[in-house]
Amino acid sequence: MEATAAAATAKPLLHTLTFSRAAVANRVFAAVYTCAVLALLYHHALTAINSTTFLSFSLSLTFLFADFVFGFMWSTTQSFRMRPAHRRVFPENLRKLTREEDFPAMDVFICTADPHKEPPVSVVNTALSVMAYDYPTEKLSVYVSDDGGSDLTLFAFVEAAKFGSHWLPFCRRNKVVERCPEAYFGSNYPQSNESKQMKVMYESMKERVENVVDSGKVTDDYITNEQERQAFNKWSQGFTRHDHPTVIQVLSEVGKDKDITGESMPNLIYVSRQKSRNSPHHFKGGALNALLRVSAVMTNAPIILTLDCDMYSNDPQTPHRVLCYFSDATMRSKVGYIQFPQRFHGLNKNDIYACEIKRLFLINPMGMDGLAGPNHVGTGCFFFRRVFFGGPASFVSPELPELRPDHVVEEPIQAQSILAMAHHVADCKYEDQSNWGSKVGFRYGSLVEDYYTGYRLQCEGWQSVFCHPNRPAFLGDVPITLNDVLNQNKRWSVGLLEVAFSKYSPVTFGVRAMGPIMGHCYAHSAFWPIWSIPLTIYAFLPQLALLNGVSIFPKVSDTWFFLYAFLFFGAYAQDCLDFILCDGTFQRWWSDQRMWMLRGVTSYLFGSIEFLTKCLGIAAHGFNLTSKVLDGEQSKRYDQGTFEFGVESPMFVPLSLAAIVNLIAFFGGLVGVFRGGGFDGLFVQIFVAGFVVVNCWPIYEAMVLRTDKGRMPTKTTLISTFLAWALYAAASHTPHI
């Protein structure tokens, strides 16, 4: 079944929607698997009722709870499989229906927060890649939010504006597809005198920016005119990243600044909102809302693109793909945003840390696209500005008429009145006693403001579209150390639990607002961290029982054994099939399932603990940036597919502990079986321990075999070994079932 976007058959198609034929098979499998899960829970309950000792009763209840969580999380994944959809767009037909001069204006938001963790050269590349879009430059404005308030970042963009006057016409003239300079010059680009000169210019700009960042200050040697001097004089002695006035600097202006061919440059505006230690800033959500207001005052484009600082444009035609949806009158009133998948460059062959996160960024969005549309994933998203001011049928008016999405800006962006108003709406106290963050703009209340905002927008009645072209629209960086990956996931876990246990929980509020299937789609992400409960239980309890020769699962000869086998292999087979059908490989799927288990005893567990302590008022959390700075040796090991440990992270302790316990249990169980028999009753526990051992090979290698700087710290290995011995000793003195 195929639905088209054309209002009449005579008009050229702009987009199509096709529902997957796999939906029927998915529903049948879901029904069968649900019966199996219920049978398993019944078996646990029956075992608990028939228990003769407190220990056996406790174990039965523990596994009942673990498998209940497994079952709940599995049920949420089925929501994505009920009505998966695939879309196609036809940007070549856009100009047949819409003149270029009628294209809507577009504001681009790029967020950065720390020049030492997010190199300004990388942010500059992202900005230049979107400034060079195949789009009318007079309709394009790029806003850079610097939440670190750094003159180093401003200097980088002063240099970017100068280089951009050469780069943009070069891209147009040579029909360049990779319009991120770093990506272009790192590829097999056509060698010509012009391209060689352009590379020299780029390397010169890059060197100047990196020298300034390394020195930590912008000296007079790098300031070329009085206008620049006045801009950098704003960084006075009392100016800090946590306490400073608003800085808004227009670096290029439409109609005023020209490139070397005389064509207008797009607007490029640096914004660092006012910060004060006495006012909450709400992290990235607060920065985006400040940009939302500043851009409304200065340009107020109806379409907004949000980008992370390292997520550069990989396709100059991307805005045309977006207009294929926003130009459709049948969709305009209900579609709030167009989400592109996060895609990454530089992944090693097997993606050892599963940074591709294929389910979150590809598989699940396609499942949601057949319903009300995908969630917002933080970057690569084109919003209809109206979406931030209430639902489709319930407009929430902002406090100033200049902030309304239908306001028309009639003065130049550097007019004194415009700049004064822009500074006013970027004030740190502007949002006090207002609807910003609750009913208007990006929503506050969670560290994962992207997930929470998309969720709340869809609860208000907005729909979204998942646009997944063959050529990635955007490409970003990935963390290359395990510690960075786990810390990133821990931050997400805390934020997701903040939503899961709020009054807007997807299983209550979401189900009422969007229906049960969409509510469960959002619940899957919100309750991600509770994977830690069953994964931690299954990482230790069966193994400790195995070391004591105690059977806690059905024998191979028992009928219930086949239920366990079906549940394990059925879930894994479906998961693997989904992954491979979405252009994945078996090796990357294996990495993905391994990281799921590793996260269960690390980031999910620590994130859950941090959320719990926060609720109890014991600890507070903040927004920790993932470093985008690359280390040469770490990059080499990552490219070779070698896990990077190297630091004494608390999260490595339970990880190493689980690896040691499972290794001892596996071989101890085999020895016990060979000596005394009982293989029939202990097979499942031996299999579970063996499966974990296979997945933990990189950990054993890092603890024992490696000598490089990325190996497991000796202190972590010793602590884990001692804890493993203590666990075994405690389990050995526990009365048998």
C-alpha positions, 0 to 999 in steps of 0.5 A: 500500500502506497500513499502519495504526497501529490494533491492531484495525480497530475502533479509531480510527486514530492514524497511517498510512504510505504508500509512494511510487509513484515508487520504481519509476521511481526505481529504473529511472532509477538503474539506467540512470544507473549504467550511464552513470556507469560508461561515463563512468569507462571513457571517462576510464580509456581516455583516460588509457591512450591519453595521449601526454603526461604532461599529458594523462595527468594531466588524464585522471586528474584528471577520472576522480577528479572524476567518481568522486567525483561518481558516489559522491555521486550513488549515495548520493542514490539511497538516499533514492529507493529507498523514500520514504514519507509519513505522516499522523497523526490527533490528533483520535482520541488522546483516544478512546484515551487520557485526558489524565490518562494522557498521559506527562510531557514535558521540553523542552530549549532550548539557548542559549550567548551572549546577544549572538549569540542574543538572550534575547528570542528564547529567551524566545519559544521557551520561552513557545511550548512552555510554552503547549502544549495539554498538561497543564501539570502534566506539562510541564517546560521546561529552559533550558541557558545554556552562556554562563553569563549573568545576562542570560539568567537575567534574561530568564527571570525576566521570562518566568515573570512574563509567562507567568502572563498569556500562558498563560491568554490563549492557552487562553482565546482558542484562540491558534494562534501561541503565540510572543508575537513571532509572534502580535503580528507577525501580523494578530491579533484586536484586542480590549482584552485582546489590546491589554493583552497586547501592552503587557505583552509590549512592556514585558517585551521592553524591560526584557530588551533594556535589560538586555542592552544595558547588560550587567548586571542592576542593582538597579533590575530586581531586585524581591525577595530571591529574585531578589537571591540568584539574581543574587548567584551571579555573583560577581567570578570568574564567567566564561562559561568558568569558573563553578559550576553555577547551577540556578534554578527559575523556576516550579514545578508545583503551587506557582506559578499563573497569573492564573486559578489554573491551575498553571504548568509547570516552568521551570528555568534550568540553567548547568552548571559550566564549567572551562578544565581540563575538556572541555565538548563544546559543545552535546552536553555541554550536552544531556547535562547537561540529560539528567542534571539533568532525570532527577533533577528530573522524569525525563519519559519524553519529551524535546523538544530545541529550538534557542533560535530554533526556536519552536513554531508548533502547540500540537497538536504533542505530540498528534501525537507521542503518536499514535506513542508511544501505539502499542504496536506502535511503542513498543519500537523507535521512539526518536525522532520528528523534525519538519522544520526550517522557517523564517520570514522567508525571502525569495521566492527563498531566495537562500542556500538556507537552507531546505535542503529536501533535508536537512530534507524530501526526504531524511527522507521517503526514510529514513522508508520504511527505518529512519527519518530522522536527528536534525537537532538541533532539533524532535525528541521523544526517548523517554528510554530511547533514550539508554541503549543499544539496544532489546535492550541497556540500558546502566545509568547510574552512578546509579539516579536517572538511570535512565529508569524512576526515579520522582521522588517529591520536589518539584523544589526539595527540598534533596536534589533540588537537591543531586543536580542540582548534582552531576550538572551538575559539569564532572568528573561525566562523567570515566571514565564512559559519557557521550558514548560509550555513554550520552546524546548522543554526542561525537566530532563538531561535528555532535553531532545527526547523530552521535547520531542515526546511533549510535542507529540503529546500535544498533537504534533506529528513528525517525519523520518527522512532517511536518504541513501546518502547520509544528510549529516555525519558526526563524530563518535567517542573512541574510548569505552569510558566516554561511551559509558559516561555518555550513556550514564548521562542519558540514563539519568535524563531518561529516568527523570522522564520515566518517573515524572508526571509525564511518564510515557506509560501513563501520560503518554499512553493517554495523549498518544495511544498505547502503541506510541506511548510504549514506543516512548516508554522503551527509551524512558525505561532503558536504564532498568535493563540493569536490573535483569542484566545484573541479576543474570550476570551474577546469580546463576554463576554463583549458584553454578560454583556451588553446584546448585541448579536453578534452571530446568533440566535439559530433559524438562519440558520447561527447558524448551521454553527458555531456549525459545525465549533466548533464541527467538529474541536474539534471532529477531534482533539480529534479523532487524539489524541485518535487514537495516544494512547492518552486519553480523559482526556489528550486531554482535558488538551491539548485543555485547555493548547492551550487556556491558551497559547493563552492569555499568552505565545503566546501573550507575545512571539508575543509582545516580537518579535514585540518589538525586531523588533522595537529595543525596547527590546532584548531577550536571551535564558532562560533555563528551570530549571530541578531542582525538588522541593519536594512540587511542585513535590507532587502537580504536581503528584496530578494533581494540577496547580502550580502558586506560582510566580508573573508572568506577564503572569498570569495577562491576564490569571486570567483576562480572567477567571474572565471576563468569569465567570462574563459574564457567570453568568451575562448572565444567570441572564439577560436571566432569567430576560429579555429573549433573550436566543435565541440570546445570547446562543452562547455567554453564551456557549463560556463563559461557555466553558471557565469557565469550562476550567478555573476551576484550576485558580479559585481554585488557586485564591480562594480555595487553601492555599498552596504555589502553589496558585495564588499570591494575588497581581495577583488576585487583579490586575486581578480583578481591570482590569476586573472591568475596562474592564466592566466599559469601555464596559458599557459606549460604545454605543450599536450596 
